[in-house]
Amino acid sequence: MARFSSRRVQQAALLLAICVCLLYAGSHILGFSLALSTFLLRILEFLGAVAFPLAGAVVLAWFAYKLLLEPVLRQRRLDRLRERRARRDASRSDRS
């Protein structure tokens, strides 16, 4: 039978210790990557559930303003301008 030298035993123990350390560090790395991916998934869920519909609502509100409210406001402004011009012209015709 071959005798085990103490140097071989030390190398085997060191290799075993390195493997245990790598497994321990790997579990921390996997835990960190799991936490990170869970965090990113929650951000994507938030975007899908809140931000995208909110952006859609903002776009629809902008279109509603442009198509419905802006023409009404423009018409009111033109009506006020016509009234001022009519009053100005009426006051000028009274003077002459």
Secondary structure, DSSP 8 states (H G I E B T S, - for coil): -----HHHHHHHHHHHHHHHHHHHHHHHHHHHHHHHHHHHHHHHHHIIIIIHHHHHHHHHHHHHIIIIIHHHHHHHHHHHHHHHHHHHHHHHHHH-
